[in-house]
Amino acid sequence: MELVAAEQNDLEAGLTCVIFSKDRALQLHALLESYLAKVQNPVPVFVIYGASDDGHARAYREVETCFSGGTVPVSFVPDGKGFRETLLSVLGGVRTRSIIFLVDDILFISAVDLTLASTIDPQVEVLSLRHSPHLRRSYTANVEQPPPAFQPSGIHPEVLRFNWFEQGNEWSDPWSVDGQVLSTAEVRVITRISQFRAPNSYEIALKTFNDMVKDRSGLCYTESKIINLPINRVQAEVANISGSISPAYLLEQWNKGLMMDTAMFEGHIPTAPHEEHTVGFRRRT
């Protein structure tokens, strides 16, 4: 695609992370804490966030303060112009050839070095941080889901190769905004020509370009590096299965000076990309 080639000329090797968040300051804080704790050679992060009221907006400003001035650049961008226009603006400032999207109900649960993710060519191979041979169920589809066949990747002993679309559900989802390493040039072009209102419809728009990636290999680690914790739902675009811990309750905990206690996930091996867990809290330091 000529448009993609033109975009590629303006980019340099490397990786940038973009996180989507809405009314989940406490969960976003947990994600960023886990990112800094588990990731070696972390990359710059942009957080696109929406707040439905002043209380949520204030909590986001407090989270921003927690991560300002650190060794890893974390930039907070309110979606005041609307999600699509804000995302286009952020993508215009990304200078790396690879990009990884995350959402705010994700946690990093296993150590990972992003050097590999920063160097592979996402127009040839799509690396996922959430997939692993241990995944046997799709929470979102509520079905058992066996993984595809795996082969050694030949690039790293901890990384396996598989065929996208060999199995269904998350194994047929190379455009996921839940931890897949994508081509910035392709993402920019698709984003400009697509219509969407929020992260869910954005991901749906990306998936309409599955034919573009049908011949690309999938890559994953022998253990999932991230997990989605669907403890609540803050959007109305898609009626996803989720738990019932309200964002208002989590905001109350944040305002009490608490944060999510993620110690229970040490050594945890997910059997689905999304898993409901009872979450605890501890005092923020």
N, C-alpha and C positions, 0 to 999 in steps of 0.2 A: 504494500500500500504506500503510495507516494507521500501521503500526508504523514504517515508514521516515520518514513525515512527522513523527511524534512525536520520533524521534531527531534529525532535521534541525534541529528548533527549538533544540536545546541546543548547536549547533555554530556556528563562525564561519568566515569565508573564510580559506583557506590550505591548506597541504599538510603532511603528516607522513609520514616514511619509517619503515618497519618492516622490519628485516632478520632473516632466519632463518639460523641457523648451527649446525652440529654437528661437533665434532672437526676444525675447519678454522680454527684461529686464524690461521695464516699467510695463508691465502686471504682471511679476513675483513680482516686488516690491509691487504692489497693493495686490496681493495674500498674500504675507508675512505680510504686514501691517495689513490686515484684519484678518489674522491668530492670530497675537499677540493681536489684539484688541478684538476679539470675543471669543477666546478659553480659557476656564478655564482648568487648569492642562494640558497645552500643552506638546507635546512629541517632542523628537529630530527630526530634519528634515535634509534629504539629498536632495540637488538639483543637478540633472544631467542635464547639459545644453550643447547646441551646439550653436556656433556662426559662421555665414557664412563669416564674415569679421572682420577686426580689430576694426571697430567702434562698432559693437555689442559686441565683446569680452571685449572692454574697459568698456562698459556700465554694463556688468555683474560683472566686478571687482568692479565697483562703488556700485552696489547693494550689493555685498558681504560685502563691507566695512560698509554699512548701518546697517547690521544685525550681524556683528562680535562683540564678547565680551558681548552679551546680556545674560539674564538668561536662554534663550532657545537655545540650541546648533543648529546652522544652518550651515551645511557643504556644500560647493560648489564643485562639481566634474565635470570638463570638460570631454566631451565624445570623447577625442582625440584618444582613442583606438577603437572607434566605439561604437555605442549605446549598442549592445548586450554584448560586453565584459565589458563595463563600468558598465552596470546594474548587471551583474554577480558578478563583484568585489564588488559593493556596497552591494548587497544582502548577500555576504559572510561575511560582517562586521556587519549585523543586528543581534542583540542578543535577540530580543523580539519575542514572539510567534505569534504576530499579526502585520500586516503591512497595511498601507493605502496609495494608490497612488493618486496623484493629478496632474493635468496639469495646465499650467501657465495662462490659460484664465478663471480660477475659482476664485471666491471671497467667503469669508465667510460673510454671511449677517445676521446671527442670532446667539445669544450666545449659546455656546454648551460646556459642560463639557466632556472632553475626558476620564474621569475615567471609565465610562461605556464601551466605545469602547475598553479600555485597558484591561477589565476584562472578557468580554463575550468570549465564545469559538467559533471562526469563522469556526470550522469544524462541528458545530451544527447549528449556526445561522449567517447569513450574514447581518450586519448592514450597511445601506446606509445613508450617510449624505445629499444626494441630493433628495431623494424621500420624498413624503408626500401625504396625501389625496387630496391636492390642485392641483396636477399635472393632467391636462386634455388634454395635447397635446404633441406630439413628434415633436420637431422642426426639428430634423435630418431626420425623415421620412416624414415630412410635412403632418401629418394626425392628426385628433382628436384621442385621446387615453385615454379611461376611466381607472381609477385605479382599482386594484383588490379589493376584500372584505378585510376588516380589522377586527382584534380582539385586545383586550387589550393584551399587551405582558406579563403581570404578573411580569415584572422586573422593570418597571419604569412607572409612570403615563403619561409621555410625549412620550412614545415609543409604537408603534403599531406593530402587527405581521401580515404578509401577506404571500401568497404562490407565490414564484417565478414561472414564466412561466404561471400563470393564465391569464395574459394579455400579449400583445406583446410589441415589441420595448424595451424601457428602463426598463419595468417591467419584461422582460425576460433576464436581463443582470447582473447576479450576479458577473461576473468577471470584471466589469467596472473598469478602472483606474481613474474614476472620483468620488472618495470619498467613495469607499466601503471598509469595514474592512475585510481583507483576512488572511488566514493562511500563515505565513512566510514559514513554512516547505513545504506546497503544492506549493507555488509560486516558491520557490527555485528549487524544482524538475522539475516542468513544464518548467521553464526558461532554465534549463540545457538541456532538451531534445527537445526543440523547436527551430526552425529557424525563425528569424525575423530581420528587419533592423532598425526599428524606433518604436515609441510608438503605432502607429496605427496597424502595423502588429503584434506587441507584444500583443495588446489586442485581435486581431483576433486569435492568437495562444492560448491565455488563454481560449477563448470561445469554442475551440474545446473540452474542458474538462467539458462542461456543465453537462454531465451525472454524474460527480463526486459530483455535488452539487444539483441535481434535487430534493432531499428529504429534503434539508435544508430550514428552515424558513427564510423569509426575515424580517428584522426589519427596521423601519424608525421612524422619529419623526413626530409629528403632524404638524410641519412646516419645510420646507427645511432649512437646515443649510448652504448650499452652492448653488451657481448658476454658470453655465458656461456662459460666454459672448463671443459668436462666432463672434467677430467683424472682424476677418481676418483668413486667412489660411496660414500656413507656411510649410506644408508638401504636397508631391505629391503622397503619397501612396493611399489615399482615397479622392475622390472628394466630400468632405463634403460641405454642404451648409454653407455659412458664409457671413459676411459683407465684406466691401471693404476698411476698414481703414488699410493702408499698415503698415507693421513693420517699413519701412523706415521713414514714417511720425511720428510714435510713438517714434522712436529713436531721431528724430529731437526735439520733445517735451522734451524728457529726457535730451538731451544735452543743452536745454535752462534752465535747472534747475527745470522742472516741474514734477509732478506726477499725477496719476489718481485721480480725485475727486470722491470718492465713497459715498459721503453723500446722494446721491439720493436713495441709496439702503436701507437706514434705514427704517425698517418697511415694506419693500417690500415682498410680498408673491408671489413667482413664480407660474405660471400655466403650465410651461414646464421646464424640466431640463436645456435646453439651451434657452436663450432669447437674441435677439439683442436689445441693448439699445444705445442711443447716449451717448457717454462718454465725460466728461469734465475734465479739468486739473486745478491744483493749484500749487503754489510754494512749493517746497520741503523745509522742515525745517531742 
